[in-house]
Amino acid sequence: MKIEYHKELEKILEIVKKNPKGSTIKEISEKIGVNRNAVAKYLDVL
């Protein structure tokens, strides 16, 4: 689970870096295939 968590965070960071104007949680969720609530929690950690 911990490894999966880090991989998802890395994917989110990559998307955020590539989109300086921003992305919605829904857009990030769809791009990495993770529930939008999980994406929101990961973003809180960042």
N, CA, C, O and CB atoms as a CASP TS submission, in Angstrom:
PFRMAT TS
TARGET T0000
AUTHOR 0000-0000-0000
METHOD Language model
MODEL 1
PARENT N/A
ATOM      1  N   MET     1       0.828  -1.199   0.000  1.00  0.00           N
ATOM      2  CA  MET     1       0.000   0.000   0.000  1.00  0.00           C
ATOM      3  C   MET     1       0.869   1.259   0.000  1.00  0.00           C
ATOM      4  O   MET     1       0.561   2.224  -0.700  1.00  0.00           O
ATOM      5  CB  MET     1      -0.940   0.000   1.214  1.00  0.00           C
ATOM      6  N   LYS     2       1.939   1.254   0.773  1.00  0.00           N
ATOM      7  CA  LYS     2       2.784   2.438   0.876  1.00  0.00           C
ATOM      8  C   LYS     2       3.458   2.757  -0.461  1.00  0.00           C
ATOM      9  O   LYS     2       3.573   3.925  -0.835  1.00  0.00           O
ATOM     10  CB  LYS     2       3.840   2.239   1.965  1.00  0.00           C
ATOM     11  N   ILE     3       3.901   1.731  -1.174  1.00  0.00           N
ATOM     12  CA  ILE     3       4.532   1.942  -2.473  1.00  0.00           C
ATOM     13  C   ILE     3       3.512   2.517  -3.450  1.00  0.00           C
ATOM     14  O   ILE     3       3.818   3.447  -4.197  1.00  0.00           O
ATOM     15  CB  ILE     3       5.127   0.622  -3.019  1.00  0.00           C
ATOM     16  N   GLU     4       2.314   1.968  -3.444  1.00  0.00           N
ATOM     17  CA  GLU     4       1.237   2.454  -4.312  1.00  0.00           C
ATOM     18  C   GLU     4       0.950   3.929  -4.017  1.00  0.00           C
ATOM     19  O   GLU     4       0.751   4.727  -4.933  1.00  0.00           O
ATOM     20  CB  GLU     4      -0.048   1.603  -4.121  1.00  0.00           C
ATOM     21  N   TYR     5       0.930   4.272  -2.752  1.00  0.00           N
ATOM     22  CA  TYR     5       0.681   5.647  -2.304  1.00  0.00           C
ATOM     23  C   TYR     5       1.715   6.594  -2.906  1.00  0.00           C
ATOM     24  O   TYR     5       1.365   7.660  -3.413  1.00  0.00           O
ATOM     25  CB  TYR     5       0.710   5.733  -0.760  1.00  0.00           C
ATOM     26  N   HIS     6       2.980   6.207  -2.849  1.00  0.00           N
ATOM     27  CA  HIS     6       4.045   7.056  -3.385  1.00  0.00           C
ATOM     28  C   HIS     6       3.951   7.186  -4.902  1.00  0.00           C
ATOM     29  O   HIS     6       4.210   8.256  -5.453  1.00  0.00           O
ATOM     30  CB  HIS     6       5.412   6.496  -2.995  1.00  0.00           C
ATOM     31  N   LYS     7       3.585   6.111  -5.570  1.00  0.00           N
ATOM     32  CA  LYS     7       3.443   6.172  -7.027  1.00  0.00           C
ATOM     33  C   LYS     7       2.328   7.129  -7.423  1.00  0.00           C
ATOM     34  O   LYS     7       2.466   7.896  -8.376  1.00  0.00           O
ATOM     35  CB  LYS     7       3.166   4.775  -7.601  1.00  0.00           C
ATOM     36  N   GLU     8       1.236   7.081  -6.694  1.00  0.00           N
ATOM     37  CA  GLU     8       0.116   7.977  -6.992  1.00  0.00           C
ATOM     38  C   GLU     8       0.492   9.429  -6.727  1.00  0.00           C
ATOM     39  O   GLU     8       0.136  10.316  -7.502  1.00  0.00           O
ATOM     40  CB  GLU     8      -1.115   7.592  -6.161  1.00  0.00           C
ATOM     41  N   LEU     9       1.205   9.672  -5.643  1.00  0.00           N
ATOM     42  CA  LEU     9       1.656  11.042  -5.356  1.00  0.00           C
ATOM     43  C   LEU     9       2.582  11.551  -6.458  1.00  0.00           C
ATOM     44  O   LEU     9       2.486  12.707  -6.868  1.00  0.00           O
ATOM     45  CB  LEU     9       2.376  11.101  -3.992  1.00  0.00           C
ATOM     46  N   GLU    10       3.477  10.686  -6.936  1.00  0.00           N
ATOM     47  CA  GLU    10       4.387  11.074  -8.013  1.00  0.00           C
ATOM     48  C   GLU    10       3.613  11.424  -9.281  1.00  0.00           C
ATOM     49  O   GLU    10       3.938  12.395  -9.963  1.00  0.00           O
ATOM     50  CB  GLU    10       5.391   9.947  -8.299  1.00  0.00           C
ATOM     51  N   LYS    11       2.593  10.635  -9.594  1.00  0.00           N
ATOM     52  CA  LYS    11       1.770  10.910 -10.776  1.00  0.00           C
ATOM     53  C   LYS    11       1.056  12.251 -10.637  1.00  0.00           C
ATOM     54  O   LYS    11       0.990  13.030 -11.588  1.00  0.00           O
ATOM     55  CB  LYS    11       0.742   9.783 -10.993  1.00  0.00           C
ATOM     56  N   ILE    12       0.527  12.512  -9.454  1.00  0.00           N
ATOM     57  CA  ILE    12      -0.169  13.779  -9.210  1.00  0.00           C
ATOM     58  C   ILE    12       0.800  14.952  -9.344  1.00  0.00           C
ATOM     59  O   ILE    12       0.473  15.960  -9.971  1.00  0.00           O
ATOM     60  CB  ILE    12      -0.823  13.782  -7.808  1.00  0.00           C
ATOM     61  N   LEU    13       1.977  14.825  -8.763  1.00  0.00           N
ATOM     62  CA  LEU    13       2.978  15.891  -8.866  1.00  0.00           C
ATOM     63  C   LEU    13       3.358  16.156 -10.313  1.00  0.00           C
ATOM     64  O   LEU    13       3.522  17.308 -10.716  1.00  0.00           O
ATOM     65  CB  LEU    13       4.223  15.531  -8.062  1.00  0.00           C
ATOM     66  N   GLU    14       3.497  15.100 -11.088  1.00  0.00           N
ATOM     67  CA  GLU    14       3.842  15.239 -12.500  1.00  0.00           C
ATOM     68  C   GLU    14       2.761  16.023 -13.250  1.00  0.00           C
ATOM     69  O   GLU    14       3.070  16.902 -14.055  1.00  0.00           O
ATOM     70  CB  GLU    14       4.038  13.853 -13.142  1.00  0.00           C
ATOM     71  N   ILE    15       1.503  15.704 -12.982  1.00  0.00           N
ATOM     72  CA  ILE    15       0.390  16.409 -13.626  1.00  0.00           C
ATOM     73  C   ILE    15       0.379  17.877 -13.213  1.00  0.00           C
ATOM     74  O   ILE    15       0.183  18.760 -14.048  1.00  0.00           O
ATOM     75  CB  ILE    15      -0.956  15.744 -13.268  1.00  0.00           C
ATOM     76  N   VAL    16       0.587  18.136 -11.931  1.00  0.00           N
ATOM     77  CA  VAL    16       0.580  19.517 -11.425  1.00  0.00           C
ATOM     78  C   VAL    16       1.710  20.325 -12.070  1.00  0.00           C
ATOM     79  O   VAL    16       1.513  21.482 -12.440  1.00  0.00           O
ATOM     80  CB  VAL    16       0.722  19.535  -9.876  1.00  0.00           C
ATOM     81  N   LYS    17       2.879  19.722 -12.201  1.00  0.00           N
ATOM     82  CA  LYS    17       4.014  20.418 -12.813  1.00  0.00           C
ATOM     83  C   LYS    17       3.773  20.712 -14.289  1.00  0.00           C
ATOM     84  O   LYS    17       4.181  21.760 -14.790  1.00  0.00           O
ATOM     85  CB  LYS    17       5.284  19.593 -12.655  1.00  0.00           C
ATOM     86  N   LYS    18       3.113  19.794 -14.984  1.00  0.00           N
ATOM     87  CA  LYS    18       2.870  19.965 -16.415  1.00  0.00           C
ATOM     88  C   LYS    18       1.741  20.949 -16.708  1.00  0.00           C
ATOM     89  O   LYS    18       1.595  21.402 -17.843  1.00  0.00           O
ATOM     90  CB  LYS    18       2.551  18.631 -17.044  1.00  0.00           C
ATOM     91  N   ASN    19       0.951  21.278 -15.707  1.00  0.00           N
ATOM     92  CA  ASN    19      -0.192  22.173 -15.893  1.00  0.00           C
ATOM     93  C   ASN    19      -0.105  23.360 -14.941  1.00  0.00           C
ATOM     94  O   ASN    19      -0.810  23.397 -13.933  1.00  0.00           O
ATOM     95  CB  ASN    19      -1.514  21.413 -15.677  1.00  0.00           C
ATOM     96  N   PRO    20       0.756  24.334 -15.252  1.00  0.00           N
ATOM     97  CA  PRO    20       0.949  25.467 -14.339  1.00  0.00           C
ATOM     98  C   PRO    20      -0.309  26.303 -14.099  1.00  0.00           C
ATOM     99  O   PRO    20      -0.411  26.995 -13.086  1.00  0.00           O
ATOM    100  CB  PRO    20       2.026  26.355 -14.874  1.00  0.00           C
ATOM    101  N   LYS    21      -1.259  26.241 -15.022  1.00  0.00           N
ATOM    102  CA  LYS    21      -2.506  26.989 -14.831  1.00  0.00           C
ATOM    103  C   LYS    21      -3.473  26.236 -13.933  1.00  0.00           C
ATOM    104  O   LYS    21      -4.500  26.779 -13.524  1.00  0.00           O
ATOM    105  CB  LYS    21      -3.167  27.277 -16.176  1.00  0.00           C
ATOM    106  N   GLY    22      -3.149  24.994 -13.629  1.00  0.00           N
ATOM    107  CA  GLY    22      -3.972  24.220 -12.712  1.00  0.00           C
ATOM    108  C   GLY    22      -4.812  23.156 -13.385  1.00  0.00           C
ATOM    109  O   GLY    22      -5.053  23.193 -14.591  1.00  0.00           O
ATOM    110  N   SER    23      -5.249  22.214 -12.583  1.00  0.00           N
ATOM    111  CA  SER    23      -6.134  21.130 -13.005  1.00  0.00           C
ATOM    112  C   SER    23      -7.142  20.911 -11.897  1.00  0.00           C
ATOM    113  O   SER    23      -6.858  21.160 -10.725  1.00  0.00           O
ATOM    114  CB  SER    23      -5.337  19.812 -13.319  1.00  0.00           C
ATOM    115  N   THR    24      -8.313  20.448 -12.270  1.00  0.00           N
ATOM    116  CA  THR    24      -9.299  20.128 -11.242  1.00  0.00           C
ATOM    117  C   THR    24      -8.994  18.751 -10.665  1.00  0.00           C
ATOM    118  O   THR    24      -8.284  17.948 -11.269  1.00  0.00           O
ATOM    119  CB  THR    24     -10.741  20.175 -11.819  1.00  0.00           C
ATOM    120  N   ILE    25      -9.538  18.502  -9.499  1.00  0.00           N
ATOM    121  CA  ILE    25      -9.372  17.194  -8.873  1.00  0.00           C
ATOM    122  C   ILE    25      -9.959  16.119  -9.779  1.00  0.00           C
ATOM    123  O   ILE    25      -9.401  15.029  -9.903  1.00  0.00           O
ATOM    124  CB  ILE    25     -10.044  17.160  -7.476  1.00  0.00           C
ATOM    125  N   LYS    26     -11.071  16.426 -10.403  1.00  0.00           N
ATOM    126  CA  LYS    26     -11.709  15.469 -11.311  1.00  0.00           C
ATOM    127  C   LYS    26     -10.791  15.143 -12.490  1.00  0.00           C
ATOM    128  O   LYS    26     -10.666  13.979 -12.872  1.00  0.00           O
ATOM    129  CB  LYS    26     -13.053  16.025 -11.823  1.00  0.00           C
ATOM    130  N   GLU    27     -10.151  16.155 -13.064  1.00  0.00           N
ATOM    131  CA  GLU    27      -9.237  15.931 -14.190  1.00  0.00           C
ATOM    132  C   GLU    27      -8.061  15.055 -13.777  1.00  0.00           C
ATOM    133  O   GLU    27      -7.688  14.127 -14.495  1.00  0.00           O
ATOM    134  CB  GLU    27      -8.725  17.269 -14.740  1.00  0.00           C
ATOM    135  N   ILE    28      -7.481  15.350 -12.624  1.00  0.00           N
ATOM    136  CA  ILE    28      -6.359  14.546 -12.130  1.00  0.00           C
ATOM    137  C   ILE    28      -6.818  13.118 -11.881  1.00  0.00           C
ATOM    138  O   ILE    28      -6.135  12.163 -12.252  1.00  0.00           O
ATOM    139  CB  ILE    28      -5.768  15.156 -10.836  1.00  0.00           C
ATOM    140  N   SER    29      -7.962  12.980 -11.260  1.00  0.00           N
ATOM    141  CA  SER    29      -8.533  11.673 -10.959  1.00  0.00           C
ATOM    142  C   SER    29      -8.692  10.829 -12.221  1.00  0.00           C
ATOM    143  O   SER    29      -8.325   9.654 -12.238  1.00  0.00           O
ATOM    144  CB  SER    29      -9.882  11.835 -10.266  1.00  0.00           C
ATOM    145  N   GLU    30      -9.232  11.425 -13.264  1.00  0.00           N
ATOM    146  CA  GLU    30      -9.442  10.709 -14.520  1.00  0.00           C
ATOM    147  C   GLU    30      -8.125  10.337 -15.187  1.00  0.00           C
ATOM    148  O   GLU    30      -8.021   9.274 -15.798  1.00  0.00           O
ATOM    149  CB  GLU    30     -10.280  11.550 -15.468  1.00  0.00           C
ATOM    150  N   LYS    31      -7.120  11.198 -15.077  1.00  0.00           N
ATOM    151  CA  LYS    31      -5.828  10.935 -15.716  1.00  0.00           C
ATOM    152  C   LYS    31      -5.078   9.787 -15.059  1.00  0.00           C
ATOM    153  O   LYS    31      -4.411   9.015 -15.748  1.00  0.00           O
ATOM    154  CB  LYS    31      -4.971  12.180 -15.685  1.00  0.00           C
ATOM    155  N   ILE    32      -5.173   9.658 -13.727  1.00  0.00           N
ATOM    156  CA  ILE    32      -4.406   8.608 -13.048  1.00  0.00           C
ATOM    157  C   ILE    32      -5.257   7.422 -12.622  1.00  0.00           C
ATOM    158  O   ILE    32      -4.730   6.431 -12.115  1.00  0.00           O
ATOM    159  CB  ILE    32      -3.719   9.180 -11.842  1.00  0.00           C
ATOM    160  N   GLY    33      -6.566   7.512 -12.822  1.00  0.00           N
ATOM    161  CA  GLY    33      -7.441   6.381 -12.512  1.00  0.00           C
ATOM    162  C   GLY    33      -7.638   6.126 -11.032  1.00  0.00           C
ATOM    163  O   GLY    33      -7.710   4.978 -10.593  1.00  0.00           O
ATOM    164  N   VAL    34      -7.725   7.204 -10.265  1.00  0.00           N
ATOM    165  CA  VAL    34      -7.915   7.105  -8.819  1.00  0.00           C
ATOM    166  C   VAL    34      -9.165   7.906  -8.448  1.00  0.00           C
ATOM    167  O   VAL    34      -9.463   8.924  -9.074  1.00  0.00           O
ATOM    168  CB  VAL    34      -6.651   7.628  -8.036  1.00  0.00           C
ATOM    169  N   ASN    35      -9.875   7.454  -7.455  1.00  0.00           N
ATOM    170  CA  ASN    35     -11.070   8.141  -6.968  1.00  0.00           C
ATOM    171  C   ASN    35     -10.747   9.599  -6.655  1.00  0.00           C
ATOM    172  O   ASN    35      -9.679   9.899  -6.121  1.00  0.00           O
ATOM    173  CB  ASN    35     -11.636   7.433  -5.716  1.00  0.00           C
ATOM    174  N   ARG    36     -11.671  10.507  -6.988  1.00  0.00           N
ATOM    175  CA  ARG    36     -11.407  11.939  -6.772  1.00  0.00           C
ATOM    176  C   ARG    36     -11.246  12.291  -5.300  1.00  0.00           C
ATOM    177  O   ARG    36     -10.525  13.232  -4.969  1.00  0.00           O
ATOM    178  CB  ARG    36     -12.528  12.769  -7.364  1.00  0.00           C
ATOM    179  N   ASN    37     -11.904  11.553  -4.413  1.00  0.00           N
ATOM    180  CA  ASN    37     -11.729  11.807  -2.976  1.00  0.00           C
ATOM    181  C   ASN    37     -10.313  11.460  -2.538  1.00  0.00           C
ATOM    182  O   ASN    37      -9.733  12.141  -1.693  1.00  0.00           O
ATOM    183  CB  ASN    37     -12.750  10.998  -2.153  1.00  0.00           C
ATOM    184  N   ALA    38      -9.760  10.396  -3.115  1.00  0.00           N
ATOM    185  CA  ALA    38      -8.380  10.017  -2.805  1.00  0.00           C
ATOM    186  C   ALA    38      -7.420  11.088  -3.311  1.00  0.00           C
ATOM    187  O   ALA    38      -6.467  11.450  -2.621  1.00  0.00           O
ATOM    188  CB  ALA    38      -8.032   8.642  -3.427  1.00  0.00           C
ATOM    189  N   VAL    39      -7.671  11.591  -4.512  1.00  0.00           N
ATOM    190  CA  VAL    39      -6.823  12.650  -5.069  1.00  0.00           C
ATOM    191  C   VAL    39      -6.855  13.877  -4.161  1.00  0.00           C
ATOM    192  O   VAL    39      -5.815  14.486  -3.911  1.00  0.00           O
ATOM    193  CB  VAL    39      -7.282  13.026  -6.502  1.00  0.00           C
ATOM    194  N   ALA    40      -8.022  14.241  -3.672  1.00  0.00           N
ATOM    195  CA  ALA    40      -8.144  15.393  -2.772  1.00  0.00           C
ATOM    196  C   ALA    40      -7.308  15.187  -1.514  1.00  0.00           C
ATOM    197  O   ALA    40      -6.653  16.118  -1.047  1.00  0.00           O
ATOM    198  CB  ALA    40      -9.619  15.632  -2.394  1.00  0.00           C
ATOM    199  N   LYS    41      -7.323  13.985  -0.967  1.00  0.00           N
ATOM    200  CA  LYS    41      -6.527  13.694   0.233  1.00  0.00           C
ATOM    201  C   LYS    41      -5.039  13.771  -0.072  1.00  0.00           C
ATOM    202  O   LYS    41      -4.265  14.298   0.728  1.00  0.00           O
ATOM    203  CB  LYS    41      -6.877  12.305   0.789  1.00  0.00           C
ATOM    204  N   TYR    42      -4.631  13.242  -1.238  1.00  0.00           N
ATOM    205  CA  TYR    42      -3.221  13.314  -1.619  1.00  0.00           C
ATOM    206  C   TYR    42      -2.781  14.761  -1.770  1.00  0.00           C
ATOM    207  O   TYR    42      -1.677  15.117  -1.358  1.00  0.00           O
ATOM    208  CB  TYR    42      -2.972  12.546  -2.925  1.00  0.00           C
ATOM    209  N   LEU    43      -3.627  15.600  -2.353  1.00  0.00           N
ATOM    210  CA  LEU    43      -3.286  17.010  -2.518  1.00  0.00           C
ATOM    211  C   LEU    43      -3.177  17.716  -1.171  1.00  0.00           C
ATOM    212  O   LEU    43      -2.365  18.628  -1.014  1.00  0.00           O
ATOM    213  CB  LEU    43      -4.328  17.707  -3.391  1.00  0.00           C
ATOM    214  N   ASP    44      -3.981  17.306  -0.205  1.00  0.00           N
ATOM    215  CA  ASP    44      -3.872  17.874   1.146  1.00  0.00           C
ATOM    216  C   ASP    44      -2.514  17.561   1.754  1.00  0.00           C
ATOM    217  O   ASP    44      -1.949  18.380   2.479  1.00  0.00           O
ATOM    218  CB  ASP    44      -4.992  17.334   2.054  1.00  0.00           C
ATOM    219  N   VAL    45      -1.992  16.381   1.460  1.00  0.00           N
ATOM    220  CA  VAL    45      -0.686  15.965   1.982  1.00  0.00           C
ATOM    221  C   VAL    45       0.417  16.827   1.374  1.00  0.00           C
ATOM    222  O   VAL    45       1.394  17.165   2.042  1.00  0.00           O
ATOM    223  CB  VAL    45      -0.426  14.464   1.686  1.00  0.00           C
ATOM    224  N   LEU    46       0.250  17.175   0.107  1.00  0.00           N
ATOM    225  CA  LEU    46       1.262  17.984  -0.575  1.00  0.00           C
ATOM    226  C   LEU    46       1.224  19.401  -0.056  1.00  0.00           C
ATOM    227  O   LEU    46       2.001  20.244  -0.504  1.00  0.00           O
ATOM    228  CB  LEU    46       1.050  17.969  -2.096  1.00  0.00           C
TER
END
